Amino acid sequence: KIKFTISDFGYANLKVYDVLGNELATLVDEYKPSGSYQVEWDASSYPSGVYFYQLQAENYLETKKMILLK
C-alpha cells in the first residue's frame, strides 16, 4: 500500500517503476481533491526487489524507493 497526501485540488499521477526506470504500473491518473489517499499496488507478478514510485501533482514531484519482499 502506498499512502500520499495532496494539498490542493488538481491532477495527480502515481506510477511505479523498476530499478531500470521501466514503468510497471499507473496507480492514479485523475483529478483529486485535497486530502490523504492510499492505493494498493498488486505486485503479485513481480519478483522481490527494489522499486520506485513517483507522485506528480500540479507543481509537486516526488520519487521514493520501496522494497518488495515476498
NUDREN-449212 format. One record per residue (C-alpha): residue number from 0; x negated, y negated, z. Coordinates in steps of 0.5 Angstrom, whole numbers, plus 500, padded with zeros to 3 digits. Layout:
<pts>
+-----+-----+-----+-----+
!   n !  xx !  yy !  zz !
+-----+-----+-----+-----+
! NUM !   X !   Y !   Z !
...
+-----+-----+-----+-----+
</pts>
This chain:
<pts>
+-----+-----+-----+-----+
!   n !  xx !  yy !  zz !
+-----+-----+-----+-----+
!   0 ! 500 ! 500 ! 500 !
!   1 ! 498 ! 493 ! 498 !
!   2 ! 500 ! 487 ! 502 !
!   3 ! 500 ! 480 ! 500 !
!   4 ! 503 ! 473 ! 501 !
!   5 ! 505 ! 468 ! 496 !
!   6 ! 505 ! 461 ! 499 !
!   7 ! 509 ! 457 ! 493 !
!   8 ! 515 ! 460 ! 488 !
!   9 ! 511 ! 462 ! 482 !
!  10 ! 509 ! 467 ! 477 !
!  11 ! 505 ! 473 ! 481 !
!  12 ! 501 ! 478 ! 478 !
!  13 ! 498 ! 484 ! 481 !
!  14 ! 493 ! 489 ! 478 !
!  15 ! 489 ! 495 ! 480 !
!  16 ! 482 ! 496 ! 476 !
!  17 ! 477 ! 502 ! 477 !
!  18 ! 469 ! 500 ! 478 !
!  19 ! 468 ! 499 ! 471 !
!  20 ! 473 ! 494 ! 470 !
!  21 ! 478 ! 498 ! 466 !
!  22 ! 486 ! 496 ! 468 !
!  23 ! 489 ! 502 ! 471 !
!  24 ! 496 ! 499 ! 473 !
!  25 ! 500 ! 493 ! 474 !
!  26 ! 504 ! 493 ! 480 !
!  27 ! 507 ! 486 ! 480 !
!  28 ! 508 ! 482 ! 474 !
!  29 ! 514 ! 477 ! 475 !
!  30 ! 516 ! 470 ! 479 !
!  31 ! 517 ! 471 ! 486 !
!  32 ! 519 ! 466 ! 492 !
!  33 ! 514 ! 465 ! 497 !
!  34 ! 513 ! 470 ! 502 !
!  35 ! 510 ! 476 ! 504 !
!  36 ! 510 ! 483 ! 500 !
!  37 ! 508 ! 490 ! 500 !
!  38 ! 507 ! 494 ! 494 !
!  39 ! 505 ! 501 ! 493 !
!  40 ! 500 ! 504 ! 488 !
!  41 ! 502 ! 511 ! 486 !
!  42 ! 494 ! 514 ! 486 !
!  43 ! 496 ! 521 ! 486 !
!  44 ! 493 ! 522 ! 479 !
!  45 ! 486 ! 518 ! 481 !
!  46 ! 480 ! 521 ! 484 !
!  47 ! 478 ! 519 ! 491 !
!  48 ! 473 ! 513 ! 490 !
!  49 ! 472 ! 505 ! 490 !
!  50 ! 478 ! 501 ! 486 !
!  51 ! 479 ! 493 ! 486 !
!  52 ! 486 ! 490 ! 486 !
!  53 ! 487 ! 483 ! 483 !
!  54 ! 492 ! 478 ! 485 !
!  55 ! 494 ! 472 ! 481 !
!  56 ! 499 ! 467 ! 483 !
!  57 ! 499 ! 460 ! 480 !
!  58 ! 493 ! 457 ! 482 !
!  59 ! 490 ! 462 ! 486 !
!  60 ! 486 ! 468 ! 484 !
!  61 ! 483 ! 474 ! 489 !
!  62 ! 480 ! 480 ! 488 !
!  63 ! 479 ! 485 ! 493 !
!  64 ! 476 ! 492 ! 494 !
!  65 ! 479 ! 498 ! 496 !
!  66 ! 477 ! 505 ! 498 !
!  67 ! 482 ! 511 ! 496 !
!  68 ! 481 ! 518 ! 500 !
!  69 ! 484 ! 524 ! 498 !
+-----+-----+-----+-----+
</pts>
